[in-house]
Amino acid sequence: MITAAQMRAARALLGIDQRQLAEMSGVSLPTIQRMEASEGNVRGVVDTLTKVIEALNRAGVELIGDNAISREGGRGVRLVSPNPPGPPR
C-alpha cells in the first residue's frame, strides 16, 4: 500500500512534479493527481499502483510501510506518529 502523503513526499525527495512522475510511471497526469488527492491509502487499479511504486523505486525512493524496517541504508523520511499539523504540544 502507498498513501497519498508518501507519494507527495517521494516526489519532494526526488524534486519532481506530478507530470514527471506520470511520465516516469507511464500513468496519466490526471490519475497521479487523483491518487495524491485521496485520503489515506491510495486506492486504484493494482497495475497502476504498481507502475507508480516501481517508478519511484527505480528513481531511488524506498516506500516504508508501518512497522517495516528499511532494507537499504541512505537518507529518507519516515512519519513516526501521524499527528495533525498545528501548534506545538
PDB file of N, CA, C and O in Angstrom:
ATOM      1  N   MET A   1       0.831  -1.181   0.000  1.00  0.00           N
ATOM      2  CA  MET A   1       0.000   0.000   0.000  1.00  0.00           C
ATOM      3  C   MET A   1       0.878   1.247   0.000  1.00  0.00           C
ATOM      4  O   MET A   1       1.997   1.234   0.511  1.00  0.00           O
ATOM      5  N   ILE A   2       0.367   2.289  -0.564  1.00  0.00           N
ATOM      6  CA  ILE A   2       1.033   3.582  -0.578  1.00  0.00           C
ATOM      7  C   ILE A   2      -0.004   4.638  -0.225  1.00  0.00           C
ATOM      8  O   ILE A   2      -1.156   4.558  -0.652  1.00  0.00           O
ATOM      9  N   THR A   3       0.407   5.608   0.543  1.00  0.00           N
ATOM     10  CA  THR A   3      -0.517   6.677   0.894  1.00  0.00           C
ATOM     11  C   THR A   3      -0.255   7.886  -0.007  1.00  0.00           C
ATOM     12  O   THR A   3       0.808   8.015  -0.615  1.00  0.00           O
ATOM     13  N   ALA A   4      -1.242   8.752  -0.072  1.00  0.00           N
ATOM     14  CA  ALA A   4      -1.088   9.973  -0.857  1.00  0.00           C
ATOM     15  C   ALA A   4       0.061  10.810  -0.301  1.00  0.00           C
ATOM     16  O   ALA A   4       0.812  11.418  -1.065  1.00  0.00           O
ATOM     17  N   ALA A   5       0.202  10.845   1.015  1.00  0.00           N
ATOM     18  CA  ALA A   5       1.291  11.598   1.642  1.00  0.00           C
ATOM     19  C   ALA A   5       2.645  11.018   1.255  1.00  0.00           C
ATOM     20  O   ALA A   5       3.597  11.771   1.047  1.00  0.00           O
ATOM     21  N   GLN A   6       2.751   9.687   1.153  1.00  0.00           N
ATOM     22  CA  GLN A   6       4.003   9.066   0.726  1.00  0.00           C
ATOM     23  C   GLN A   6       4.337   9.460  -0.711  1.00  0.00           C
ATOM     24  O   GLN A   6       5.493   9.729  -1.036  1.00  0.00           O
ATOM     25  N   MET A   7       3.326   9.491  -1.559  1.00  0.00           N
ATOM     26  CA  MET A   7       3.569   9.882  -2.955  1.00  0.00           C
ATOM     27  C   MET A   7       4.094  11.302  -3.032  1.00  0.00           C
ATOM     28  O   MET A   7       5.065  11.573  -3.739  1.00  0.00           O
ATOM     29  N   ARG A   8       3.456  12.211  -2.308  1.00  0.00           N
ATOM     30  CA  ARG A   8       3.899  13.607  -2.330  1.00  0.00           C
ATOM     31  C   ARG A   8       5.305  13.750  -1.750  1.00  0.00           C
ATOM     32  O   ARG A   8       6.126  14.499  -2.279  1.00  0.00           O
ATOM     33  N   ALA A   9       5.579  13.030  -0.659  1.00  0.00           N
ATOM     34  CA  ALA A   9       6.904  13.082  -0.038  1.00  0.00           C
ATOM     35  C   ALA A   9       7.964  12.497  -0.968  1.00  0.00           C
ATOM     36  O   ALA A   9       9.070  13.029  -1.067  1.00  0.00           O
ATOM     37  N   ALA A  10       7.630  11.420  -1.640  1.00  0.00           N
ATOM     38  CA  ALA A  10       8.577  10.799  -2.574  1.00  0.00           C
ATOM     39  C   ALA A  10       8.919  11.765  -3.703  1.00  0.00           C
ATOM     40  O   ALA A  10      10.082  11.892  -4.086  1.00  0.00           O
ATOM     41  N   ARG A  11       7.913  12.439  -4.233  1.00  0.00           N
ATOM     42  CA  ARG A  11       8.171  13.422  -5.291  1.00  0.00           C
ATOM     43  C   ARG A  11       9.052  14.552  -4.777  1.00  0.00           C
ATOM     44  O   ARG A  11       9.957  15.015  -5.471  1.00  0.00           O
ATOM     45  N   ALA A  12       8.774  14.991  -3.548  1.00  0.00           N
ATOM     46  CA  ALA A  12       9.572  16.073  -2.972  1.00  0.00           C
ATOM     47  C   ALA A  12      11.030  15.647  -2.808  1.00  0.00           C
ATOM     48  O   ALA A  12      11.939  16.423  -3.103  1.00  0.00           O
ATOM     49  N   LEU A  13      11.259  14.426  -2.341  1.00  0.00           N
ATOM     50  CA  LEU A  13      12.625  13.931  -2.192  1.00  0.00           C
ATOM     51  C   LEU A  13      13.358  13.886  -3.530  1.00  0.00           C
ATOM     52  O   LEU A  13      14.557  14.154  -3.604  1.00  0.00           O
ATOM     53  N   LEU A  14      12.627  13.546  -4.575  1.00  0.00           N
ATOM     54  CA  LEU A  14      13.221  13.457  -5.915  1.00  0.00           C
ATOM     55  C   LEU A  14      13.285  14.805  -6.618  1.00  0.00           C
ATOM     56  O   LEU A  14      14.005  14.962  -7.605  1.00  0.00           O
ATOM     57  N   GLY A  15      12.533  15.780  -6.112  1.00  0.00           N
ATOM     58  CA  GLY A  15      12.499  17.096  -6.750  1.00  0.00           C
ATOM     59  C   GLY A  15      11.787  17.081  -8.087  1.00  0.00           C
ATOM     60  O   GLY A  15      12.182  17.776  -9.023  1.00  0.00           O
ATOM     61  N   ILE A  16      10.722  16.276  -8.169  1.00  0.00           N
ATOM     62  CA  ILE A  16       9.966  16.178  -9.420  1.00  0.00           C
ATOM     63  C   ILE A  16       8.527  16.625  -9.185  1.00  0.00           C
ATOM     64  O   ILE A  16       8.052  16.655  -8.050  1.00  0.00           O
ATOM     65  N   ASP A  17       7.840  16.972 -10.276  1.00  0.00           N
ATOM     66  CA  ASP A  17       6.434  17.351 -10.164  1.00  0.00           C
ATOM     67  C   ASP A  17       5.551  16.176 -10.591  1.00  0.00           C
ATOM     68  O   ASP A  17       6.046  15.119 -10.982  1.00  0.00           O
ATOM     69  N   GLN A  18       4.252  16.382 -10.507  1.00  0.00           N
ATOM     70  CA  GLN A  18       3.311  15.316 -10.845  1.00  0.00           C
ATOM     71  C   GLN A  18       3.446  14.874 -12.291  1.00  0.00           C
ATOM     72  O   GLN A  18       3.328  13.686 -12.593  1.00  0.00           O
ATOM     73  N   ARG A  19       3.691  15.813 -13.181  1.00  0.00           N
ATOM     74  CA  ARG A  19       3.835  15.474 -14.602  1.00  0.00           C
ATOM     75  C   ARG A  19       5.038  14.541 -14.821  1.00  0.00           C
ATOM     76  O   ARG A  19       4.961  13.582 -15.589  1.00  0.00           O
ATOM     77  N   GLN A  20       6.128  14.835 -14.146  1.00  0.00           N
ATOM     78  CA  GLN A  20       7.314  13.995 -14.288  1.00  0.00           C
ATOM     79  C   GLN A  20       7.068  12.594 -13.738  1.00  0.00           C
ATOM     80  O   GLN A  20       7.512  11.612 -14.332  1.00  0.00           O
ATOM     81  N   LEU A  21       6.363  12.491 -12.606  1.00  0.00           N
ATOM     82  CA  LEU A  21       6.035  11.171 -12.067  1.00  0.00           C
ATOM     83  C   LEU A  21       5.133  10.412 -13.035  1.00  0.00           C
ATOM     84  O   LEU A  21       5.294   9.206 -13.221  1.00  0.00           O
ATOM     85  N   ALA A  22       4.197  11.106 -13.641  1.00  0.00           N
ATOM     86  CA  ALA A  22       3.321  10.468 -14.627  1.00  0.00           C
ATOM     87  C   ALA A  22       4.142   9.904 -15.789  1.00  0.00           C
ATOM     88  O   ALA A  22       3.913   8.776 -16.224  1.00  0.00           O
ATOM     89  N   GLU A  23       5.086  10.683 -16.283  1.00  0.00           N
ATOM     90  CA  GLU A  23       5.935  10.227 -17.390  1.00  0.00           C
ATOM     91  C   GLU A  23       6.816   9.050 -16.973  1.00  0.00           C
ATOM     92  O   GLU A  23       6.972   8.091 -17.730  1.00  0.00           O
ATOM     93  N   MET A  24       7.389   9.122 -15.778  1.00  0.00           N
ATOM     94  CA  MET A  24       8.268   8.055 -15.291  1.00  0.00           C
ATOM     95  C   MET A  24       7.526   6.737 -15.117  1.00  0.00           C
ATOM     96  O   MET A  24       8.091   5.664 -15.330  1.00  0.00           O
ATOM     97  N   SER A  25       6.263   6.824 -14.731  1.00  0.00           N
ATOM     98  CA  SER A  25       5.498   5.618 -14.410  1.00  0.00           C
ATOM     99  C   SER A  25       4.614   5.124 -15.556  1.00  0.00           C
ATOM    100  O   SER A  25       4.116   3.999 -15.518  1.00  0.00           O
ATOM    101  N   GLY A  26       4.419   5.963 -16.570  1.00  0.00           N
ATOM    102  CA  GLY A  26       3.530   5.574 -17.659  1.00  0.00           C
ATOM    103  C   GLY A  26       2.066   5.654 -17.265  1.00  0.00           C
ATOM    104  O   GLY A  26       1.220   4.966 -17.836  1.00  0.00           O
ATOM    105  N   VAL A  27       1.774   6.499 -16.286  1.00  0.00           N
ATOM    106  CA  VAL A  27       0.412   6.700 -15.788  1.00  0.00           C
ATOM    107  C   VAL A  27       0.003   8.121 -16.159  1.00  0.00           C
ATOM    108  O   VAL A  27       0.850   9.014 -16.192  1.00  0.00           O
ATOM    109  N   SER A  28      -1.263   8.343 -16.435  1.00  0.00           N
ATOM    110  CA  SER A  28      -1.696   9.675 -16.848  1.00  0.00           C
ATOM    111  C   SER A  28      -1.579  10.683 -15.709  1.00  0.00           C
ATOM    112  O   SER A  28      -1.665  10.324 -14.535  1.00  0.00           O
ATOM    113  N   LEU A  29      -1.384  11.945 -16.072  1.00  0.00           N
ATOM    114  CA  LEU A  29      -1.298  13.020 -15.087  1.00  0.00           C
ATOM    115  C   LEU A  29      -2.568  13.112 -14.239  1.00  0.00           C
ATOM    116  O   LEU A  29      -2.463  13.225 -13.018  1.00  0.00           O
ATOM    117  N   PRO A  30      -3.773  13.068 -14.841  1.00  0.00           N
ATOM    118  CA  PRO A  30      -4.982  13.114 -14.000  1.00  0.00           C
ATOM    119  C   PRO A  30      -5.053  11.969 -12.983  1.00  0.00           C
ATOM    120  O   PRO A  30      -5.595  12.140 -11.891  1.00  0.00           O
ATOM    121  N   THR A  31      -4.506  10.804 -13.343  1.00  0.00           N
ATOM    122  CA  THR A  31      -4.502   9.679 -12.403  1.00  0.00           C
ATOM    123  C   THR A  31      -3.576   9.969 -11.233  1.00  0.00           C
ATOM    124  O   THR A  31      -3.931   9.709 -10.083  1.00  0.00           O
ATOM    125  N   ILE A  32      -2.391  10.505 -11.512  1.00  0.00           N
ATOM    126  CA  ILE A  32      -1.457  10.869 -10.440  1.00  0.00           C
ATOM    127  C   ILE A  32      -2.105  11.923  -9.542  1.00  0.00           C
ATOM    128  O   ILE A  32      -2.023  11.828  -8.317  1.00  0.00           O
ATOM    129  N   GLN A  33      -2.742  12.918 -10.137  1.00  0.00           N
ATOM    130  CA  GLN A  33      -3.403  13.970  -9.360  1.00  0.00           C
ATOM    131  C   GLN A  33      -4.494  13.381  -8.467  1.00  0.00           C
ATOM    132  O   GLN A  33      -4.621  13.755  -7.301  1.00  0.00           O
ATOM    133  N   ARG A  34      -5.267  12.472  -9.014  1.00  0.00           N
ATOM    134  CA  ARG A  34      -6.355  11.834  -8.253  1.00  0.00           C
ATOM    135  C   ARG A  34      -5.774  10.994  -7.105  1.00  0.00           C
ATOM    136  O   ARG A  34      -6.300  11.003  -5.992  1.00  0.00           O
ATOM    137  N   MET A  35      -4.692  10.277  -7.387  1.00  0.00           N
ATOM    138  CA  MET A  35      -4.070   9.449  -6.359  1.00  0.00           C
ATOM    139  C   MET A  35      -3.568  10.316  -5.203  1.00  0.00           C
ATOM    140  O   MET A  35      -3.774   9.982  -4.036  1.00  0.00           O
ATOM    141  N   GLU A  36      -2.917  11.415  -5.527  1.00  0.00           N
ATOM    142  CA  GLU A  36      -2.352  12.285  -4.497  1.00  0.00           C
ATOM    143  C   GLU A  36      -3.414  13.081  -3.744  1.00  0.00           C
ATOM    144  O   GLU A  36      -3.153  13.562  -2.641  1.00  0.00           O
ATOM    145  N   ALA A  37      -4.586  13.225  -4.311  1.00  0.00           N
ATOM    146  CA  ALA A  37      -5.666  13.968  -3.655  1.00  0.00           C
ATOM    147  C   ALA A  37      -6.487  13.081  -2.723  1.00  0.00           C
ATOM    148  O   ALA A  37      -7.340  13.578  -1.987  1.00  0.00           O
ATOM    149  N   SER A  38      -6.240  11.783  -2.749  1.00  0.00           N
ATOM    150  CA  SER A  38      -7.029  10.870  -1.929  1.00  0.00           C
ATOM    151  C   SER A  38      -6.630  10.986  -0.461  1.00  0.00           C
ATOM    152  O   SER A  38      -5.564  11.507  -0.133  1.00  0.00           O
ATOM    153  N   GLU A  39      -7.484  10.501   0.397  1.00  0.00           N
ATOM    154  CA  GLU A  39      -7.236  10.483   1.839  1.00  0.00           C
ATOM    155  C   GLU A  39      -6.669   9.118   2.214  1.00  0.00           C
ATOM    156  O   GLU A  39      -7.191   8.089   1.784  1.00  0.00           O
ATOM    157  N   GLY A  40      -5.623   9.105   3.000  1.00  0.00           N
ATOM    158  CA  GLY A  40      -5.066   7.834   3.484  1.00  0.00           C
ATOM    159  C   GLY A  40      -4.452   7.025   2.365  1.00  0.00           C
ATOM    160  O   GLY A  40      -3.762   7.563   1.500  1.00  0.00           O
ATOM    161  N   ASN A  41      -4.709   5.710   2.387  1.00  0.00           N
ATOM    162  CA  ASN A  41      -4.158   4.818   1.372  1.00  0.00           C
ATOM    163  C   ASN A  41      -4.728   5.140  -0.001  1.00  0.00           C
ATOM    164  O   ASN A  41      -5.925   5.384  -0.153  1.00  0.00           O
ATOM    165  N   VAL A  42      -3.851   5.136  -0.991  1.00  0.00           N
ATOM    166  CA  VAL A  42      -4.283   5.379  -2.364  1.00  0.00           C
ATOM    167  C   VAL A  42      -5.021   4.144  -2.847  1.00  0.00           C
ATOM    168  O   VAL A  42      -4.550   3.017  -2.703  1.00  0.00           O
ATOM    169  N   ARG A  43      -6.177   4.383  -3.417  1.00  0.00           N
ATOM    170  CA  ARG A  43      -6.961   3.278  -3.975  1.00  0.00           C
ATOM    171  C   ARG A  43      -6.935   3.404  -5.491  1.00  0.00           C
ATOM    172  O   ARG A  43      -6.925   4.507  -6.038  1.00  0.00           O
ATOM    173  N   GLY A  44      -6.923   2.275  -6.149  1.00  0.00           N
ATOM    174  CA  GLY A  44      -6.909   2.303  -7.600  1.00  0.00           C
ATOM    175  C   GLY A  44      -6.640   0.920  -8.157  1.00  0.00           C
ATOM    176  O   GLY A  44      -6.617  -0.073  -7.430  1.00  0.00           O
ATOM    177  N   VAL A  45      -6.441   0.882  -9.435  1.00  0.00           N
ATOM    178  CA  VAL A  45      -6.141  -0.371 -10.122  1.00  0.00           C
ATOM    179  C   VAL A  45      -4.751  -0.828  -9.677  1.00  0.00           C
ATOM    180  O   VAL A  45      -3.807  -0.038  -9.665  1.00  0.00           O
ATOM    181  N   VAL A  46      -4.633  -2.089  -9.319  1.00  0.00           N
ATOM    182  CA  VAL A  46      -3.373  -2.622  -8.805  1.00  0.00           C
ATOM    183  C   VAL A  46      -2.231  -2.376  -9.791  1.00  0.00           C
ATOM    184  O   VAL A  46      -1.127  -2.024  -9.375  1.00  0.00           O
ATOM    185  N   ASP A  47      -2.477  -2.554 -11.076  1.00  0.00           N
ATOM    186  CA  ASP A  47      -1.448  -2.348 -12.092  1.00  0.00           C
ATOM    187  C   ASP A  47      -0.942  -0.902 -12.073  1.00  0.00           C
ATOM    188  O   ASP A  47       0.256  -0.661 -12.218  1.00  0.00           O
ATOM    189  N   THR A  48      -1.839   0.040 -11.899  1.00  0.00           N
ATOM    190  CA  THR A  48      -1.469   1.455 -11.860  1.00  0.00           C
ATOM    191  C   THR A  48      -0.629   1.758 -10.626  1.00  0.00           C
ATOM    192  O   THR A  48       0.400   2.428 -10.721  1.00  0.00           O
ATOM    193  N   LEU A  49      -1.062   1.271  -9.478  1.00  0.00           N
ATOM    194  CA  LEU A  49      -0.297   1.469  -8.242  1.00  0.00           C
ATOM    195  C   LEU A  49       1.088   0.860  -8.372  1.00  0.00           C
ATOM    196  O   LEU A  49       2.075   1.458  -7.943  1.00  0.00           O
ATOM    197  N   THR A  50       1.165  -0.315  -8.955  1.00  0.00           N
ATOM    198  CA  THR A  50       2.445  -0.994  -9.145  1.00  0.00           C
ATOM    199  C   THR A  50       3.371  -0.175 -10.031  1.00  0.00           C
ATOM    200  O   THR A  50       4.562  -0.063  -9.741  1.00  0.00           O
ATOM    201  N   LYS A  51       2.842   0.397 -11.105  1.00  0.00           N
ATOM    202  CA  LYS A  51       3.660   1.220 -12.002  1.00  0.00           C
ATOM    203  C   LYS A  51       4.258   2.421 -11.275  1.00  0.00           C
ATOM    204  O   LYS A  51       5.428   2.750 -11.466  1.00  0.00           O
ATOM    205  N   VAL A  52       3.458   3.065 -10.450  1.00  0.00           N
ATOM    206  CA  VAL A  52       3.935   4.240  -9.708  1.00  0.00           C
ATOM    207  C   VAL A  52       4.996   3.831  -8.694  1.00  0.00           C
ATOM    208  O   VAL A  52       6.043   4.473  -8.604  1.00  0.00           O
ATOM    209  N   ILE A  53       4.744   2.786  -7.940  1.00  0.00           N
ATOM    210  CA  ILE A  53       5.694   2.321  -6.932  1.00  0.00           C
ATOM    211  C   ILE A  53       7.002   1.891  -7.579  1.00  0.00           C
ATOM    212  O   ILE A  53       8.077   2.217  -7.075  1.00  0.00           O
ATOM    213  N   GLU A  54       6.925   1.162  -8.692  1.00  0.00           N
ATOM    214  CA  GLU A  54       8.137   0.724  -9.385  1.00  0.00           C
ATOM    215  C   GLU A  54       8.924   1.906  -9.932  1.00  0.00           C
ATOM    216  O   GLU A  54      10.154   1.898  -9.894  1.00  0.00           O
ATOM    217  N   ALA A  55       8.231   2.923 -10.441  1.00  0.00           N
ATOM    218  CA  ALA A  55       8.914   4.116 -10.946  1.00  0.00           C
ATOM    219  C   ALA A  55       9.641   4.832  -9.810  1.00  0.00           C
ATOM    220  O   ALA A  55      10.772   5.284  -9.986  1.00  0.00           O
ATOM    221  N   LEU A  56       9.002   4.937  -8.653  1.00  0.00           N
ATOM    222  CA  LEU A  56       9.647   5.571  -7.504  1.00  0.00           C
ATOM    223  C   LEU A  56      10.846   4.758  -7.035  1.00  0.00           C
ATOM    224  O   LEU A  56      11.882   5.322  -6.683  1.00  0.00           O
ATOM    225  N   ASN A  57      10.707   3.431  -7.029  1.00  0.00           N
ATOM    226  CA  ASN A  57      11.829   2.561  -6.648  1.00  0.00           C
ATOM    227  C   ASN A  57      13.010   2.727  -7.596  1.00  0.00           C
ATOM    228  O   ASN A  57      14.156   2.824  -7.155  1.00  0.00           O
ATOM    229  N   ARG A  58      12.732   2.760  -8.901  1.00  0.00           N
ATOM    230  CA  ARG A  58      13.804   2.942  -9.891  1.00  0.00           C
ATOM    231  C   ARG A  58      14.517   4.269  -9.695  1.00  0.00           C
ATOM    232  O   ARG A  58      15.717   4.382  -9.945  1.00  0.00           O
ATOM    233  N   ALA A  59      13.773   5.270  -9.249  1.00  0.00           N
ATOM    234  CA  ALA A  59      14.349   6.600  -9.048  1.00  0.00           C
ATOM    235  C   ALA A  59      15.111   6.702  -7.726  1.00  0.00           C
ATOM    236  O   ALA A  59      15.767   7.710  -7.465  1.00  0.00           O
ATOM    237  N   GLY A  60      15.026   5.656  -6.886  1.00  0.00           N
ATOM    238  CA  GLY A  60      15.789   5.629  -5.647  1.00  0.00           C
ATOM    239  C   GLY A  60      14.999   5.867  -4.384  1.00  0.00           C
ATOM    240  O   GLY A  60      15.587   6.098  -3.328  1.00  0.00           O
ATOM    241  N   VAL A  61      13.677   5.816  -4.463  1.00  0.00           N
ATOM    242  CA  VAL A  61      12.840   6.021  -3.272  1.00  0.00           C
ATOM    243  C   VAL A  61      12.325   4.673  -2.789  1.00  0.00           C
ATOM    244  O   VAL A  61      11.739   3.904  -3.550  1.00  0.00           O
ATOM    245  N   GLU A  62      12.556   4.404  -1.511  1.00  0.00           N
ATOM    246  CA  GLU A  62      12.028   3.195  -0.891  1.00  0.00           C
ATOM    247  C   GLU A  62      10.827   3.585  -0.046  1.00  0.00           C
ATOM    248  O   GLU A  62      10.955   4.393   0.874  1.00  0.00           O
ATOM    249  N   LEU A  63       9.680   3.033  -0.339  1.00  0.00           N
ATOM    250  CA  LEU A  63       8.473   3.299   0.432  1.00  0.00           C
ATOM    251  C   LEU A  63       8.446   2.329   1.607  1.00  0.00           C
ATOM    252  O   LEU A  63       8.528   1.114   1.426  1.00  0.00           O
ATOM    253  N   ILE A  64       8.330   2.877   2.805  1.00  0.00           N
ATOM    254  CA  ILE A  64       8.388   2.069   4.019  1.00  0.00           C
ATOM    255  C   ILE A  64       7.005   2.044   4.649  1.00  0.00           C
ATOM    256  O   ILE A  64       6.439   3.093   4.957  1.00  0.00           O
ATOM    257  N   GLY A  65       6.469   0.869   4.839  1.00  0.00           N
ATOM    258  CA  GLY A  65       5.155   0.726   5.450  1.00  0.00           C
ATOM    259  C   GLY A  65       5.229   0.804   6.966  1.00  0.00           C
ATOM    260  O   GLY A  65       6.316   0.844   7.541  1.00  0.00           O
ATOM    261  N   ASP A  66       4.071   0.823   7.607  1.00  0.00           N
ATOM    262  CA  ASP A  66       4.004   0.848   9.067  1.00  0.00           C
ATOM    263  C   ASP A  66       4.781  -0.330   9.645  1.00  0.00           C
ATOM    264  O   ASP A  66       4.631  -1.466   9.195  1.00  0.00           O
ATOM    265  N   ASN A  67       5.607  -0.051  10.640  1.00  0.00           N
ATOM    266  CA  ASN A  67       6.362  -1.066  11.376  1.00  0.00           C
ATOM    267  C   ASN A  67       7.343  -1.858  10.513  1.00  0.00           C
ATOM    268  O   ASN A  67       7.824  -2.909  10.937  1.00  0.00           O
ATOM    269  N   ALA A  68       7.643  -1.371   9.313  1.00  0.00           N
ATOM    270  CA  ALA A  68       8.594  -2.057   8.439  1.00  0.00           C
ATOM    271  C   ALA A  68       9.986  -1.489   8.660  1.00  0.00           C
ATOM    272  O   ALA A  68      10.146  -0.330   9.044  1.00  0.00           O
ATOM    273  N   ILE A  69      10.977  -2.311   8.417  1.00  0.00           N
ATOM    274  CA  ILE A  69      12.368  -1.907   8.538  1.00  0.00           C
ATOM    275  C   ILE A  69      12.892  -1.585   7.149  1.00  0.00           C
ATOM    276  O   ILE A  69      12.612  -2.309   6.193  1.00  0.00           O
ATOM    277  N   SER A  70      13.646  -0.511   7.033  1.00  0.00           N
ATOM    278  CA  SER A  70      14.245  -0.142   5.754  1.00  0.00           C
ATOM    279  C   SER A  70      15.292  -1.183   5.377  1.00  0.00           C
ATOM    280  O   SER A  70      16.122  -1.561   6.203  1.00  0.00           O
ATOM    281  N   ARG A  71      15.252  -1.642   4.138  1.00  0.00           N
ATOM    282  CA  ARG A  71      16.175  -2.674   3.664  1.00  0.00           C
ATOM    283  C   ARG A  71      17.552  -2.110   3.352  1.00  0.00           C
ATOM    284  O   ARG A  71      18.557  -2.808   3.491  1.00  0.00           O
ATOM    285  N   GLU A  72      17.603  -0.865   2.938  1.00  0.00           N
ATOM    286  CA  GLU A  72      18.851  -0.260   2.486  1.00  0.00           C
ATOM    287  C   GLU A  72      19.237   0.896   3.381  1.00  0.00           C
ATOM    288  O   GLU A  72      18.411   1.423   4.126  1.00  0.00           O
ATOM    289  N   GLY A  73      20.473   1.280   3.306  1.00  0.00           N
ATOM    290  CA  GLY A  73      20.921   2.476   4.005  1.00  0.00           C
ATOM    291  C   GLY A  73      20.522   3.692   3.188  1.00  0.00           C
ATOM    292  O   GLY A  73      19.848   3.562   2.167  1.00  0.00           O
ATOM    293  N   GLY A  74      20.922   4.848   3.620  1.00  0.00           N
ATOM    294  CA  GLY A  74      20.622   6.056   2.872  1.00  0.00           C
ATOM    295  C   GLY A  74      19.707   6.969   3.651  1.00  0.00           C
ATOM    296  O   GLY A  74      19.151   6.601   4.686  1.00  0.00           O
ATOM    297  N   ARG A  75      19.568   8.148   3.132  1.00  0.00           N
ATOM    298  CA  ARG A  75      18.727   9.141   3.787  1.00  0.00           C
ATOM    299  C   ARG A  75      17.276   8.911   3.436  1.00  0.00           C
ATOM    300  O   ARG A  75      16.965   8.295   2.417  1.00  0.00           O
ATOM    301  N   GLY A  76      16.400   9.395   4.266  1.00  0.00           N
ATOM    302  CA  GLY A  76      14.979   9.246   3.986  1.00  0.00           C
ATOM    303  C   GLY A  76      14.140   9.961   5.021  1.00  0.00           C
ATOM    304  O   GLY A  76      14.650  10.646   5.908  1.00  0.00           O
ATOM    305  N   VAL A  77      12.864   9.785   4.885  1.00  0.00           N
ATOM    306  CA  VAL A  77      11.911  10.405   5.795  1.00  0.00           C
ATOM    307  C   VAL A  77      10.921   9.336   6.212  1.00  0.00           C
ATOM    308  O   VAL A  77      10.475   8.522   5.404  1.00  0.00           O
ATOM    309  N   ARG A  78      10.591   9.358   7.478  1.00  0.00           N
ATOM    310  CA  ARG A  78       9.599   8.412   7.973  1.00  0.00           C
ATOM    311  C   ARG A  78       8.703   9.141   8.953  1.00  0.00           C
ATOM    312  O   ARG A  78       9.191   9.809   9.865  1.00  0.00           O
ATOM    313  N   LEU A  79       7.410   9.021   8.778  1.00  0.00           N
ATOM    314  CA  LEU A  79       6.445   9.604   9.696  1.00  0.00           C
ATOM    315  C   LEU A  79       6.328   8.668  10.898  1.00  0.00           C
ATOM    316  O   LEU A  79       5.837   7.546  10.775  1.00  0.00           O
ATOM    317  N   VAL A  80       6.779   9.136  12.052  1.00  0.00           N
ATOM    318  CA  VAL A  80       6.785   8.309  13.247  1.00  0.00           C
ATOM    319  C   VAL A  80       5.405   8.259  13.879  1.00  0.00           C
ATOM    320  O   VAL A  80       4.922   7.184  14.234  1.00  0.00           O
ATOM    321  N   SER A  81       4.777   9.395  14.021  1.00  0.00           N
ATOM    322  CA  SER A  81       3.451   9.469  14.620  1.00  0.00           C
ATOM    323  C   SER A  81       2.621  10.445  13.819  1.00  0.00           C
ATOM    324  O   SER A  81       2.953  11.628  13.757  1.00  0.00           O
ATOM    325  N   PRO A  82       1.556   9.982  13.209  1.00  0.00           N
ATOM    326  CA  PRO A  82       0.757  10.867  12.350  1.00  0.00           C
ATOM    327  C   PRO A  82      -0.062  11.873  13.148  1.00  0.00           C
ATOM    328  O   PRO A  82      -1.270  11.711  13.319  1.00  0.00           O
ATOM    329  N   ASN A  83       0.606  12.906  13.631  1.00  0.00           N
ATOM    330  CA  ASN A  83      -0.087  13.984  14.338  1.00  0.00           C
ATOM    331  C   ASN A  83      -0.503  15.050  13.354  1.00  0.00           C
ATOM    332  O   ASN A  83       0.272  15.396  12.463  1.00  0.00           O
ATOM    333  N   PRO A  84      -1.704  15.582  13.487  1.00  0.00           N
ATOM    334  CA  PRO A  84      -2.133  16.635  12.572  1.00  0.00           C
ATOM    335  C   PRO A  84      -1.307  17.904  12.782  1.00  0.00           C
ATOM    336  O   PRO A  84      -0.874  18.186  13.899  1.00  0.00           O
ATOM    337  N   PRO A  85      -1.087  18.670  11.707  1.00  0.00           N
ATOM    338  CA  PRO A  85      -0.342  19.912  11.872  1.00  0.00           C
ATOM    339  C   PRO A  85      -1.085  20.862  12.797  1.00  0.00           C
ATOM    340  O   PRO A  85      -2.315  20.853  12.857  1.00  0.00           O
ATOM    341  N   GLY A  86      -0.359  21.647  13.489  1.00  0.00           N
ATOM    342  CA  GLY A  86      -0.976  22.605  14.410  1.00  0.00           C
ATOM    343  C   GLY A  86       0.062  23.147  15.352  1.00  0.00           C
ATOM    344  O   GLY A  86       1.260  22.964  15.138  1.00  0.00           O
ATOM    345  N   PRO A  87      -0.383  23.812  16.390  1.00  0.00           N
ATOM    346  CA  PRO A  87       0.568  24.372  17.340  1.00  0.00           C
ATOM    347  C   PRO A  87       1.335  23.262  18.054  1.00  0.00           C
ATOM    348  O   PRO A  87       0.791  22.178  18.264  1.00  0.00           O
ATOM    349  N   PRO A  88       2.576  23.513  18.428  1.00  0.00           N
ATOM    350  CA  PRO A  88       3.372  22.501  19.140  1.00  0.00           C
ATOM    351  C   PRO A  88       2.708  22.122  20.450  1.00  0.00           C
ATOM    352  O   PRO A  88       2.035  22.927  21.093  1.00  0.00           O
ATOM    353  N   ARG A  89       2.918  20.882  20.818  1.00  0.00           N
ATOM    354  CA  ARG A  89       2.339  20.370  22.060  1.00  0.00           C
ATOM    355  C   ARG A  89       3.313  20.482  23.195  1.00  0.00           C
ATOM    356  O   ARG A  89       2.996  20.098  24.321  1.00  0.00           O
TER     357      ARG A  89
END
